[in-house]
Amino acid sequence: MICIGHRGARGVYPENTIQSIEYAIDCGAPWVEIDVRAYQGRLLVIHDDTLERTTNGTGYVTDYSLLELRALDAGNGQSIPLLEEVIATVKQRAIINVELKDSTSTALVLSIIEQHIAKGWSYDDFLVSSFLHQDLQWLKHANPNIRIGALSAGVGIDDAGFAQSLAAYSINLCQESLNQKIIDDAHNRGLKVFVYTVNDTRDFIKLQHMKVDGVFTDYPEKLLKWLAR
């Protein structure tokens, strides 16, 4: 069962910051997950479209210039990073799951991944996920080599069929709506099953028994220690 550091290690350090991502990798997490939003032609690594929860700013991201956003404190003196900075930090030490938070991010993420492929990175170093399934479909059509993860907060009547129709690599499911039927269905369709967000040891045990392929956790060190027991 793969340990995926959720927004780096958001239970320990400020989410989506270089500090949080570096900590998750130092713990040994083989994957890290981050969120991106497009703004002024760049990709900011931030979950919300507002600033209060994760920075010392107020209002919407779009209320500020890019320079002003980068000057905000995202916790522990960290700035809001750009996607390129995260990739430079990871240095192929972990797989990066980039979650698209808006449609404008899609083409920019594709461009940045392709730039890094040209520099010697592999398509296997990335997974692009989103609840925006039409954007994932566009991405897959634009470059079939891109691995995509179809996010879902619930289970539909076709189980994992929607993810297979997108030619997804994985289906990324909410823990609360998970059941054995959709896990088995996804595996029968050749899909990986990743589950968010899992922080309790009892849930690690349950999900391992259900044969999920990976879990997003705010505490990667805790999960890795449990897996190594």
N, C-alpha and C positions, 0 to 999 in steps of 0.2 A: 504494500500500500504506500503510494508516493506521498511524501510530505510536501505540500505547497504552501510556502510562506505567504499569508494573506496580507496584501499591501505591505509586504516585507515581513515585519513581525509587529503588527499594530498593537498587540497586547503588552509589548515591552517598550517600544519606541514609537515616536509619532509616525502615523501611517503615511505610506507613499513617499517617505523621505529617504535620502541616501543613507542616513544612519540606520534606519529600520531595515532597509534592503541589505546593507552590508552585514548587519547583525544576523539576519536569517541565513545568509550564505556562510558566514563564519561558524554558525551552529551546525552546518552541514546540509541545509535544505537543498535538495536537487532542483527544485523549482521555486520561483517567486512570482507572485501575481501583483500587478499594478493597474491603476486606472488612468486613462488619458482623456483629455479634452482639448480640442483644437481652439486656438485663439491667436489671431493675428498671424496666421500662417505657421505657427509652432504648436508643438504638442506638450501641454502642461500635464504633469503627473499629479492629478488631484481627482478625488471622487465626486465631490459635490459641485453644483453650479453656484453655490454661495460659499462664503469664506469663514463664517463665524465658528463652525464646528472644528475646523482643522488649522486655522491660522489666527493671528491677532488682528486680521482685517474684518470689515463688516460689509454687508451688501453682496452684490453679485460679482462674479469673476469679471463680467463684462463692464463693470463700473470703473475699472482700472486699466491703465496701460500695462503692457507686458513688463516694462521696467519696474513699475510700481508693484505689480504682483510678485515679482522676483525679489523685491526688497522686504516683503512681509516675512514674519516669523511663523514657520509651519510647525514649531515646537522644538525646544532644545537649541534654539538658534539656527535651525535648519531652514533653508529656503525651499520653495516649491520647485522641484527639479523639472528639467525637460527630459523627454524620452531619450534623447541622445546621451544625456548625462547618466541615466540609469544603465543604458547599454554599456557605456564606457566603464561604469562601476562593476557591472557583472562580469565582463571580460570572459564570457563563455564558461564561467564556473557554475552556472545554473541555467536551466531553461526559463525563459521569460514569457509569462502569460500576460499579454497586453489586453486589457478589457476596454473596448470602445464605449465611451459614455455619450457620444453624440455622433451623428452621421458625418459631420464635416471631418472627423478624425480619420475616416476610413482610407481615403486616398493618401493622406499624409503618412499613415502607418505603413501602408504598402510601400511607399517610396523609401522610407527609412529602412525597412527590412531589406529591400532590394539593394540599397546602398551598402548594407553590411554584408549581404551575400557576396557582393562584388569584392569585399575586403577579406573574404575567407571564412565568414560565418556560414552556418548551415541553416536550411529551412527548419531542421529539427531543433534548432536553438530557440524557436519561437512558437507560441500558440496565440492566435488572436481570437478572443471570445467577446460575446455581446448578447444582450437581450434583443438587439436590433437585428433580427434575422435577415431582413432584406439587405442590410449592409454587409453581412457575412456572405450572402449569396453573391453580391456584386464583387466582393473581394475574391472569392473562389473562382468566379468567372474571369476576373482580371489576371489572376495568376493561380492556376490549379495547384502549384507547389506549396502555397500557403496553407498551413494547418489551422483549422478553425474549431472553436468550441462553442456549441450552441447552449447558451444559458437559458434556464427556465426556472421559474418559481413554483410551478405546479406540474401536474402530470396530465397530458391530454389523452383523448380517446385512442389515439394511435400510438401511445407510449412513446418510444424513441423514433418513430417513423419520421417525424419532422426533421430530426437531426440527420438521419440518413439521407433524406431528400436534399439536404444542403451539402452533402458530401463532407460532413463534419468528421473530425478526428475524435472528438469527445462530445458527450452531453454533460453539462455542468449543472447539477441539480441542487435545489434547496433541501437541507437535511429534513426539515419538517414535513415535506411532501413526498419523501422517498418511500418506495416500497420494493419488495423483492421482484415483483413482476416487471417493473420497468428496468431494473438492473439486468435481469436475465434477457429481456427483450433487446436492450442495447448491446449486450455482449453477443447475442445471436446475430445482430446486424453488423458486427465488427467494430463497434464503438467502445471507446473507453468511458468509464463513468467516474466523474470527479464530483465531490460533494462539498458544499459550503454551508455554514462556517462551523467547524468542529473543534471544540476546546476541552471537552470533558473526556477523561479516560474511559468512562463507561461507554461513551459513544464511539471511541476508537475501537473498542472491543466489538461492539455491535456491528459496526460498518466493516470491519475486517472479516467477520463471520458472514456478512452479506456479500463479500467479495467485490467491494468497490475498488477501483484502481488507484484512487488518490483522494486526499482530503485537503481542503483549504483550512488553515488554522492560524489563529492570531499568536499562537505560542509554539513555533516550530521546534524549539529546543525540547519542550515537554513531549511532543509527539515522537521526535527522533529518539529520545531516551527510552520511551515506551516501546518503540519498534525494535530497539537494540537489546531489550531486556533478556 
